[in-house]
């Protein structure tokens, strides 16, 4: 599975975990624990949805930062609803 496939599947997993409130219906694809090109390895604890979701978000952010390092400088101001 290529880097783009890893990232797309990870984004789908995050979306599904948020939609259903759990990660119980997901398991890691072979190779995810080791990571891949442009996508860091992911930690996973069976049955620990909050931990798994946090890890997926962390890895997703890291993958985006690798491609677009300037994203680290983005800040959101909720009072002005602006970046």
Backbone torsions as a table, in degrees:
resi	resn	phi	psi	omega
1	UNK	NA	131.5	-178.2
2	UNK	-78.9	171.2	-178.6
3	UNK	-58.6	-41.9	-179.4
4	UNK	-63.6	-40.8	178.5
5	UNK	-64.4	-41.5	177.5
6	UNK	-58.4	-48.1	-177.4
7	UNK	-64.8	-43.5	-178.5
8	UNK	-64.7	-41.8	179.5
9	UNK	-65.4	-39.7	178.8
10	UNK	-61.6	-44.2	177.9
11	UNK	-62.0	-39.2	177.6
12	UNK	-66.2	-38.3	178.3
13	UNK	-64.7	-42.2	178.1
14	UNK	-61.5	-47.2	-180.0
15	UNK	-59.1	-45.6	-179.0
16	UNK	-66.7	-40.2	178.8
17	UNK	-62.5	-39.8	177.6
18	UNK	-68.6	-41.4	-178.8
19	UNK	-63.3	-45.2	-174.5
20	UNK	-97.5	-7.2	177.7
21	UNK	72.3	21.2	-178.9
22	UNK	-159.4	162.8	172.1
23	UNK	-116.7	11.8	-177.3
24	UNK	-61.6	-26.2	-178.4
25	UNK	-87.9	3.0	-179.7
26	UNK	-114.7	149.9	168.7
27	UNK	-138.4	157.8	-176.7
28	UNK	-76.2	136.6	173.8
29	UNK	-67.1	147.2	177.5
30	UNK	-52.2	129.6	179.6
31	UNK	98.5	-15.0	-178.2
32	UNK	-67.7	-34.4	-179.6
33	UNK	-68.1	-22.7	177.8
34	UNK	-94.3	-17.6	-176.7
35	UNK	83.4	-173.5	-179.2
36	UNK	-161.0	-170.4	-179.6
37	UNK	-60.4	124.0	177.8
38	UNK	66.5	3.4	179.2
39	UNK	-129.2	115.8	-179.1
40	UNK	-64.2	162.1	174.7
41	UNK	-64.1	154.7	179.7
42	UNK	-120.9	137.7	174.7
43	UNK	-89.2	148.6	-177.2
44	UNK	-146.8	135.7	175.0
45	UNK	-124.2	111.6	178.6
46	UNK	-54.9	129.3	177.5
47	UNK	85.4	-2.9	-178.7
48	UNK	-111.5	80.4	-174.7
49	UNK	-59.6	-41.7	-179.2
50	UNK	-63.8	-44.3	178.2
51	UNK	-62.5	-47.1	-178.2
52	UNK	-62.4	-42.4	178.7
53	UNK	-63.7	-44.2	178.3
54	UNK	-60.4	-41.6	179.2
55	UNK	-65.4	-41.9	179.2
56	UNK	-63.1	-42.4	179.0
57	UNK	-64.9	-43.0	179.2
58	UNK	-60.9	-46.2	-179.3
59	UNK	-68.0	-38.9	178.1
60	UNK	-61.9	-46.2	178.4
61	UNK	-61.1	-44.2	179.7
62	UNK	-60.8	-38.9	179.1
63	UNK	-65.6	-40.4	179.0
64	UNK	-67.3	-41.3	179.9
65	UNK	-63.0	-35.4	178.0
66	UNK	-62.5	-35.5	-179.9
67	UNK	-84.1	-36.3	-176.2
68	UNK	-131.6	77.9	-175.5
69	UNK	-57.6	-26.6	-178.9
70	UNK	-65.2	-15.0	-179.8
71	UNK	-64.4	-23.7	177.5
72	UNK	-58.9	-27.5	-176.9
73	UNK	-85.4	-6.4	-179.8
74	UNK	-72.0	138.3	175.4
75	UNK	-135.4	142.9	178.8
76	UNK	-109.3	133.1	176.8
77	UNK	-109.4	105.9	-177.7
78	UNK	-66.5	-24.0	180.0
79	UNK	-70.2	-35.3	179.7
80	UNK	-103.0	-5.3	-177.4
81	UNK	53.6	46.2	-177.4
82	UNK	-139.0	153.4	175.1
83	UNK	-95.4	NA	NA
